[in-house]
Amino acid sequence: MSDGDICLSPGVMGRSGFTQCAACRTPQASLGLLNIGPSNQYPERHEVTCEDGARLACWLVGPESGPPVVLASGGGADHRGWRSVVPELCESEPERELWARHGRSLGEECRVAVFDQRGTGESVDVPPAGSAEMLGSDVATVCRSLLQTPCTVVGHSMGGMAALQAVLGDPAVARNLALLATTAGGSGLTWPSDSVLNRMAETKNGLDLAVSVRFRSENPELYDVIAKEESAEPRTVDPDALAQVFFSHDVADRLNEISMPVVVVCGSDDQFHPLPNSEYLVEHLPQARFVRLGDVGHLLNVEAPEVLIHEISHLANSA
């Protein structure tokens, strides 16, 4: 880990020492969050054509003069998973109040592109990706088609794998990188515990494992909405397709090729990609900084959106 590593969990020692912050429950000023709020604009809908002819549904939010950022969703999720980070994606004020009651948006000062990956949302008619490399190529295509490159590439979970593949396959597309709750694969992969793997095989409610106990108890209405959407949203991505992508991803021996600034973010209660996955990334990326969020699970884009808005905005605006 580098000297810039920080920990936002109370009573846990990081390289910067103890902190009194408690992620998502600390007064905003103590987290140094930017004083920004969601804009009133509607997202611009676009379609981009990938190298194999596949057309992906995309949306743009934020000022054209803002630093360009692309957000890549986790496996099987569509662009709506970013509503807490980019509230302009909400379709109504009640929805915005539920998903983003913090009143902030990454799109206030950044030019943000989100998209539905193959087999999800409005890209549901596109066959699922066959490899992590293909997902990375799609991320690069979205960047080059809709944003001024190089841009800030952000990926959550399998979207983080796509982000790593994108910058390794097309380094000129990115100026910096944010990796959220993801893994390098290969020798950098730490599997979930046996008990979690067993629960994943037995339950149809993966959301129960994806969020922290704290989030579920403090946000029951949002939890129920997410659960209903997950069961209803259109997708052709099945577990076998996701597994094919997952097992194709291994960049553990290439992390030293990524010389750009990187922020790695992970929740202490992440059961899908436990903390050692992020620690491996930080230890092997030349310019990585670690943000560990206490009492936060795998869905940190929903559980800790204010922290992500701050970190991504800071990264995108850095020289």
N, C-alpha and C positions, 0 to 999 in steps of 0.2 A: 504493500500500500504506500501511497505517496503522502507527504506531509500535509497535503490539502484534504485528507480524508476527514469527514465529519460524521457525527452521529446525532440524530435527532431524538433518540430514545432516552428517557430519564434514567439516571443511575447506571448507564452503560458507558464504559470507557472506550473512547475512540482515540485516534492519533492526535486529535485536537484537545483531548481531555474530557472531563465530565461536562455534560450540558444539562440544563434544567428544562429544555424544550420537551414538549410532548406533542408529537406530530398531530396536526389537525385540531388540537385542543388548546394550543398556545395562542395568546393574543397576537394579532397579525404583526404588530410592530416588532415583537420579539423575534419573529422569523425573518425580519427584513424584507417582507413581501412588497412587491411593486404596487403602487397605488394606481391600479388600472381596473377598469370595469368592462363588462360586455358591451359591445357596440349594438346599435339598433339595426344593423344591416342584415339583409338576408344572404345566405351563402349562394355563390354562383355555381351552378351545376355545369360540369363539363364531362366529356368522355375522351379518354386517351387510347391510342392504339399501340399495343405492345408489339414486340418483334415478331411474334408468331401470328399476329393479326387479331388477337383477343382484344376486346374493347372493355375498358374498366370505367365504371362510374366514379366521378371525382367531384369534389366541392372545394371552393376557394373562399376564404374569409380573411378580412383584414385589409389594411391600406396597401396599395400597390407599391408604395415607397418603403414599406416595412421590411425588415430582414426576413428572408424566405425560410420557411420551416415546413417539412413534410412529416406527417404522423402516420405510422404504420401500425395497424391493429393486430391484436393477438389472433391465434388460429381460430377460425370459425366465427369471429366477430366482425361486424361491419362498422362503418364509420361512426355510427351512433354511440359507440362505446366511448367516444371522446367528448360527449356533451358536457361533462363536468369541467373539462379543460377549455372547450370552445362552445360556450352556451348558445352561440348563434345557430348551432345545429339543431336546437330544440324547435319544435313546431308550434309551441304556444307558450304564453306566459306562465300558466300553471306548471307546465313541464319544465320550464326554465327554473322556476322557484324550487321544484323538487330536486332537480339535478345540480343546480348551481346557485344555491342560496347564498353562497359567499360573495356573489356579485362581481366576479372577476372573469377575465377571458384572456387567453393567449392571443386572440385575434385583435385585441385592442391596439397593439403596436406592431405585431408580426403579421406577415403575409403567410397564411397557413393553408396548406393543402391536405385534405383527407381523402380517402378513397375506399371503395369496397373491393376487397381482395377477391380473387377468382372464387366463384362458387358461393358468394355471400351477398346479401342485400340486393342492390340493383345491378350487381354483376353476377347474379345467381345463375344466369344462363351460360356463363363461361365455365368450362370444366375446371375442376380444382387443379392447383399447381402440382406438378409431379416431383418437385425438389425445392430445397431451400434456395438454391442458386436461381431458380426461376422466379421465386418471390423477390429476391434481391434485384433481379433485372427489372421487375415490374416497378419497384420503388424508384430505381434510377430513371425509368421511362416517365413516371409521374413528375419527378423533379425537372427533367429536361423539357417536358411538354408544357408545364404550367408555371414554373418558377424560374427565377434568375439563379443560375448556378455559378459557384458552389453554394449550397444551402445547408441548413442544420437538419440532419436526418435523425428522426426520433422513432424508436420502435419499442413496443411493449410485447413481452413474451415471445411468441413466434414472430411477431413483427420486429422484435429486436434481432432475431436470427436473420430476418430479411435485411435489416439495416446493416448488419455486419457483412453479409454477402454483397450488398450494394456497394459499400465503400471499398471492399476488396476487389470487386469486379470492375468498378468504374470509379477510381479514386477521385477524379476531378469533379464528381458530382457533389461532393460534400466538403464543407469547411470545418465542421465539427459534428459530434455524434452524441446522442443521449440514448443509453441502453437501460430499459426499465424492466426489471424482473425477468431477466433472460439468461442465456447460457452460451458459452462458446462451443458446446458439444465436445465430443471426443474425450480426451483426457481432462478437459475442463468441466465435464458434466458430473454433477452430484445428483443422484436420483432422489425422488421423494422417499420417505421412510416406508418400510414394508406395510405398516398399518395404514398409511395414507394410500398406497397403491391398492391395497385390498378394498378400502372404502371407495376408491375411484372405480373399481371394477364392479362393486356391488350397488352403487347408488346411481340414480338418474339425475340427482340434484348436485351437479358439480359446483354450483354456486356456493353451497354450504362449505365446501373446502377452499373455495377461491377467496373468500373474504375472512377478515378477522372476527373473532367473537365480539369484540368491541363494536365494530361497524354494524353488525347485525342487530345488536341490542340497542344502539343509539339511532339507527336509521331503518326501522322496520318497514316503513312505507316504501322507501326507495328499494330496499331489499326485495320486497314483494313484486314491485314493478319490474325489476331486472329479471327476476325468476320467470315471470309471465312472458316477458319479451324473448327470453332465451328459448322458451318452448314454442314460441309462435313465429319467430323471425325466419324468413326464407333463406335456405342454404342448401347447397348440394354437397358441401364438404362433410364427409363422414369421418369417423374415427380412423378408418384405414388410410384415408387420404392424408389426414393430419400426421399419422404415424410415419407414413412414407417421407413426408417433408422433414419431420423431426429426426429420423434416423439418417437422413442424407446430410444433415448439418454437422460439420466438424471443421472449425477454423481455429482450433486451439493452438496449432503450431504456426499460425500466420498472424497472430495478434500483434507481433512486433513490427509488422508492416504498416500498421495504422498509427501514423505519427501525429495526427490531428488531436486537438483537445477533446476529451471524452468525459462525460459525467455518467456514472453508473449508479442507479437508484434501485433499492430493494427494500421490501418490508421485512421486519424481523419475524413476522408470523407467516411468511410465504411458504405454503406447503407444496406448491407445484414445482417451483424452482427455488429451493432453499438457499439461504445466504451464501454457502460456499461457492455456488455458481458465480455470483457477483464478485465475491472476494477473489476468485481466480481471474476474472476479467481485469480487476483493478491491479492485481499483481503482475499481469503480463502485458497490459497496454502501456506504452511509454508515457502517455500524458493523461492518465485517468485520475479522476477524483470520485470518492465514494460518499454517497448519501444514504445512510441507513435510517429507515423510518420505524420507530417503535410502535407496537400495537397496530401494525398495518399488514394486511395479507397480500395475496397475489394481484388483486385488482386495484393497484395503487392509483390508477388513472381515475378511479371513482372514489377511493378512500382518502386520497391525499392530493386532490387537484390543485390546491393553492400552492403547495410545495412544488409541484411539477410546473405550474405556470411561472413561478419565480425562477426555478432552475433553468428551464428551457429559454425563457426570455433573457436571462443573464447570459446564457451560452450564445444565443443568437445575436446578441448585441455586443459581444466581446470582439476585440480586434483580432 
